[in-house]
Amino acid sequence: MTTLITTLANDRNRELRREAASRRRLGRSRKLRSSRRDADHHVVEAVAVRRLADRPSDRAAVEHLAGLDSTEPLTGEVLGAELDGRLVAAISLTTGDTIADPFTHTDRIRSLLKTRAEQLGGGASRFGLRRRSAPVASTC
């Protein structure tokens, strides 16, 4: 009987040691993940920015996003931002209107979309942004 109790105690001891080692490894991986965060403590994720075509899938995604944002779907040529394959923000290149998923942090993504829209020829003044002008040399 004593050997049975000793064997069970040793098995339990090994099991507890394995669990503790596993928890230590998990703690290290959490530290690694937290070191991959940017200065504002947001996880850096890949965002895909692309022009949304007139395909039914893109139109449905824009309509769904507009429904989440409680607005009308965007009209004209639309530029969208996808996060993990899901449309989270869009801007109309025609009007400059934006829509975004209210359940996702999209401030930076919307800023990225506005910048990209300007690069594509939308013009900063069209979207309510001021363009920096180079100082004019005075001729005296």
C-alpha positions, 0 to 999 in steps of 0.5 A, spaced: 500 500 500 505 504 501 508 503 494 502 505 491 501 511 495 508 513 493 507 511 486 501 516 485 504 521 489 510 521 484 506 521 478 502 527 481 509 531 482 511 530 475 504 532 472 505 538 477 512 540 474 510 539 467 504 544 468 508 549 471 513 548 466 508 549 460 505 555 464 512 558 464 513 557 457 506 560 456 508 566 460 515 567 455 510 567 449 506 572 452 512 577 453 514 576 446 507 578 443 507 584 448 514 586 445 511 586 438 506 592 440 507 599 437 508 605 442 501 606 443 500 599 445 496 596 439 498 590 436 501 592 429 497 588 424 497 588 416 492 592 412 490 591 405 488 597 401 485 596 395 480 599 390 473 596 390 471 593 384 463 593 382 463 586 383 457 583 387 462 581 393 465 588 394 458 591 393 455 587 399 461 588 403 461 596 402 453 595 404 454 591 410 460 596 412 455 602 411 450 598 415 454 597 421 456 605 421 449 607 420 450 610 413 448 610 406 453 606 402 458 610 398 458 611 391 462 612 385 469 609 385 471 606 392 478 605 396 477 600 401 481 597 407 481 590 409 484 587 416 484 579 416 480 579 409 475 583 412 473 590 410 473 595 416 474 602 412 472 605 406 473 612 402 469 614 396 474 617 391 469 621 388 466 625 394 471 623 400 466 620 404 468 615 409 465 609 413 468 604 418 466 599 422 465 602 429 467 595 433 474 596 430 479 601 432 480 604 425 482 611 426 489 610 423 486 606 418 482 611 415 487 616 416 491 611 411 485 611 406 485 619 406 492 619 405 492 614 399 486 617 396 490 623 396 496 620 392 491 617 387 489 624 385 483 625 389 487 632 392 487 634 399 482 640 398 477 635 396 477 631 402 477 637 407 485 637 408 490 642 407 496 641 403 502 644 405 505 649 400 513 650 399 515 657 402 515 662 396 522 665 395 521 673 396 524 677 390 527 684 393 
